[in-house]
Amino acid sequence: MNKYRCHLIQFLLDEDGVTAMEYALLGALIAIVIVGAVTGVGLNVQALFLNVADQVEAVVADVM
């Protein structure tokens, strides 16, 4: 019985799993921030290219 009690106490005091969870949560948070940033930049780049395409189309229409 004493052997099991020692293992139980050692298991409860072990913090390796807690550290792994902290790293997992930190990694998930970083991934969410990256996805948000890339999505925002992607929408801005798409709007920029659509604006350039419209201006090029207007210039070509004036030349023709």
Backbone as CSV, one residue per row, in Angstrom:
resi,resn,N_x,N_y,N_z,CA_x,CA_y,CA_z,C_x,C_y,C_z
1,MET,0.826,-1.194,0.000,0.000,0.000,0.000,0.866,1.251,0.000
2,ASN,1.952,1.211,0.732,2.847,2.349,0.809,3.482,2.633,-0.554
3,LYS,3.739,1.587,-1.312,4.328,1.730,-2.640,3.377,2.494,-3.563
4,TYR,2.090,2.161,-3.518,1.105,2.833,-4.358,0.916,4.290,-3.940
5,ARG,0.991,4.511,-2.651,0.848,5.882,-2.150,2.013,6.748,-2.638
6,CYS,3.199,6.211,-2.618,4.371,6.953,-3.105,4.241,7.271,-4.593
7,HIS,3.754,6.301,-5.374,3.561,6.540,-6.807,2.482,7.587,-7.053
8,LEU,1.417,7.551,-6.271,0.341,8.525,-6.416,0.826,9.929,-6.088
9,ILE,1.570,10.066,-5.022,2.105,11.383,-4.643,3.079,11.879,-5.699
10,GLN,3.923,11.001,-6.202,4.876,11.389,-7.244,4.132,11.816,-8.510
11,PHE,3.054,11.110,-8.854,2.260,11.459,-10.037,1.609,12.825,-9.864
12,LEU,1.080,13.111,-8.694,0.409,14.386,-8.458,1.383,15.558,-8.423
13,LEU,2.608,15.300,-8.019,3.603,16.370,-7.950,4.358,16.572,-9.259
14,ASP,4.216,15.666,-10.198,4.917,15.753,-11.482,4.305,16.872,-12.321
15,GLU,5.136,17.799,-12.799,4.649,18.947,-13.560,5.019,18.887,-15.039
16,ASP,5.532,17.782,-15.527,5.905,17.681,-16.937,4.689,17.810,-17.839
17,GLY,3.593,17.211,-17.482,2.377,17.300,-18.288,1.831,18.708,-18.343
18,VAL,1.939,19.435,-17.246,1.465,20.817,-17.207,2.287,21.670,-18.171
19,THR,3.576,21.469,-18.197,4.430,22.225,-19.109,4.078,21.915,-20.557
20,ALA,3.809,20.673,-20.867,3.431,20.303,-22.229,2.118,20.967,-22.616
21,MET,1.174,21.022,-21.689,-0.109,21.691,-21.977,0.091,23.181,-22.211
22,GLU,0.968,23.798,-21.445,1.241,25.226,-21.637,1.820,25.472,-23.028
23,TYR,2.741,24.624,-23.451,3.318,24.781,-24.783,2.266,24.540,-25.862
24,ALA,1.375,23.591,-25.656,0.320,23.322,-26.632,-0.626,24.507,-26.741
25,LEU,-1.010,25.092,-25.625,-1.891,26.259,-25.652,-1.198,27.458,-26.300
26,LEU,0.060,27.644,-25.999,0.817,28.736,-26.597,0.934,28.551,-28.109
27,GLY,1.191,27.329,-28.543,1.265,27.050,-29.979,-0.067,27.289,-30.671
28,ALA,-1.160,26.904,-30.035,-2.482,27.128,-30.616,-2.779,28.620,-30.721
29,LEU,-2.419,29.380,-29.704,-2.638,30.825,-29.740,-1.829,31.482,-30.852
30,ILE,-0.592,31.077,-31.005,0.248,31.622,-32.079,-0.333,31.273,-33.440
31,ALA,-0.836,30.050,-33.600,-1.436,29.646,-34.874,-2.667,30.485,-35.182
32,ILE,-3.491,30.774,-34.185,-4.685,31.596,-34.404,-4.296,33.004,-34.833
33,VAL,-3.282,33.562,-34.200,-2.822,34.910,-34.569,-2.286,34.923,-35.994
34,ILE,-1.528,33.902,-36.376,-0.979,33.838,-37.731,-2.096,33.726,-38.760
35,VAL,-3.077,32.878,-38.501,-4.193,32.724,-39.445,-4.947,34.033,-39.590
36,GLY,-5.184,34.731,-38.494,-5.873,36.019,-38.557,-5.090,37.056,-39.345
37,ALA,-3.787,37.110,-39.117,-2.948,38.083,-39.821,-2.888,37.783,-41.315
38,VAL,-2.712,36.522,-41.666,-2.619,36.146,-43.078,-3.951,36.410,-43.787
39,THR,-5.055,36.143,-43.115,-6.359,36.404,-43.711,-6.549,37.893,-43.961
40,GLY,-6.194,38.706,-42.985,-6.323,40.155,-43.151,-5.442,40.691,-44.266
41,VAL,-4.209,40.251,-44.310,-3.293,40.700,-45.367,-3.760,40.186,-46.719
42,GLY,-4.247,38.966,-46.764,-4.726,38.395,-48.026,-5.894,39.183,-48.598
43,LEU,-6.813,39.618,-47.747,-7.949,40.413,-48.220,-7.480,41.769,-48.734
44,ASN,-6.500,42.374,-48.074,-5.963,43.657,-48.534,-5.251,43.512,-49.874
45,VAL,-4.493,42.454,-50.044,-3.787,42.222,-51.308,-4.788,41.965,-52.429
46,GLN,-5.832,41.211,-52.130,-6.867,40.949,-53.138,-7.528,42.257,-53.568
47,ALA,-7.847,43.123,-52.627,-8.454,44.416,-52.964,-7.493,45.261,-53.796
48,LEU,-6.213,45.217,-53.481,-5.213,45.973,-54.244,-5.152,45.485,-55.691
49,PHE,-5.108,44.177,-55.900,-5.038,43.639,-57.256,-6.319,43.929,-58.038
50,LEU,-7.469,43.874,-57.369,-8.719,44.211,-58.060,-8.735,45.676,-58.472
51,ASN,-8.204,46.551,-57.635,-8.121,47.975,-57.963,-7.206,48.199,-59.162
52,VAL,-6.047,47.549,-59.158,-5.110,47.684,-60.286,-5.740,47.138,-61.561
53,ALA,-6.431,46.011,-61.473,-7.073,45.427,-62.651,-8.138,46.358,-63.208
54,ASP,-8.911,46.988,-62.333,-9.932,47.930,-62.792,-9.306,49.136,-63.478
55,GLN,-8.207,49.643,-62.920,-7.546,50.797,-63.531,-6.938,50.442,-64.883
56,VAL,-6.338,49.260,-64.982,-5.770,48.823,-66.260,-6.890,48.649,-67.281
57,GLU,-7.984,48.074,-66.879,-9.114,47.880,-67.779,-9.673,49.221,-68.256
58,ALA,-9.708,50.215,-67.363,-10.211,51.539,-67.742,-9.266,52.203,-68.742
59,VAL,-7.955,52.072,-68.542,-6.980,52.659,-69.463,-7.062,51.987,-70.817
60,VAL,-7.194,50.682,-70.848,-7.294,49.946,-72.111,-8.572,50.325,-72.828
61,ALA,-9.649,50.514,-72.114,-10.916,50.902,-72.733,-10.820,52.304,-73.326
62,ASP,-10.081,53.197,-72.694,-9.907,54.559,-73.221,-9.045,54.545,-74.477
63,VAL,-8.067,53.677,-74.522,-7.164,53.604,-75.688,-7.899,53.025,-76.898
64,MET,-8.763,52.083,-76.669,-9.462,51.434,-77.772,-10.515,52.357,-78.222
